[in-house]
Amino acid sequence: MRFSMLKKTDLQISVLGLGTNAVGGHNLYQDLNEEDGKNLVRAALEQGITFIDTADVYGEGRSEELVGEVLKEFERDQYVIATKGGSDWRNGSKNNSPAYLRGALEDSLKRLQLDSVDLYYIHWPDEKTPLGEAVAELSRLKQEGKIKAIGVSNVSLEQLKQANGSLEISAVQLQYNMFQREIEKDLLPYCVQNNISVVAYGPLAYGILGGEYSKDFQLEEGDWRNSSPLFQSGNFEKYIDKVEQLKEIAEQKGTDVSNLALAWLLEQPGIDAVIPGGKRPEQVQSNIAAAEIRIESQLMDKIEKILQEK
């Protein structure tokens, strides 16, 4: 496993993390098996992944509860835990007010059965609370020892600049994969220039870059991905065509397309970690080799040509 340093901290994180929105995320996915979810987290930690990512909205707190049950089996220095707050599932609103964030963190700590979390993100800006005020409250929580590092997620460049006004942002979590590259325009360069770790979520395009879908694949009715442009008719088929071409390059590297996609992300400047999710422990074993793959510039050029094809 390769490691990087979470910016502005002394925290070392595995470059391959684990996203846990399918661990107890019953409000996001249909028919989840909670024991499989716990085994997924357990397998990650046992196989060298130290960076575990969750959020209070996943399963309306259930993901944090399940992750916390597994973390009890490990020593505190064996993992770096990140969670997120600022979205109130009880009324379907976003809330970044200082009072709400403080309460949300306290609730997360109870569910995780921890005294502190390593990285705490504002999950979504609420468009009302100035991000400087929200971050100031997280700074107070940091001084109290309840969080070690401050992050934001799902922000625009202007919002990130506001949040980082006090230069306290260590990490920003953003959607980034071979097919969704909007952050390359301005967010990624800003983070490189301002010493902020970028953690890429959705690195496998929510399953498309896993290499197992065919053009006739259908999502279940309750699956949140039905609203994603990636899965809309016309788009989805084009992406599957690209995946088939990427499989040929993966074969040249002696790997599969999912690991190629993860390794490609880790070659991008500013990316300190990627957090693929999963539902079953065997998916960890499949992904973990990606941390050791390096892609030569010639192959990066070939990948870029495929990705740019209309």
Buried (B, 14 or more C-beta within 10 A) or exposed (E): EEBBEBBBBEBEBBBBBBBBBBBBBBBBBEEBEBEBBBBBBBBBBBBBBBBBBBBBBBBBBBBBBBBBBBBEEBEEEEBBBBBBBBBBEEEEEBBBBBEBBBBBBEBBBEBBEBEBBBBBBBBBBBEEBEBEEBBBBBBEBBEEEBBBBBBBBBBEBEBBBBBBEEEBBBBBBBBBBBBBEEBEEEBBBBBBEBEBBBBBBBBBBBBBBBBEBEEEEEBEEEBBBEEBEBBEEEBBEEBBEBBBBBEEBBEEBEBBBBBBBBBBBBBBEBBBBBBBBBBBBEBBEBBBBBBEBEBEEEBBEBBEEBBEEE
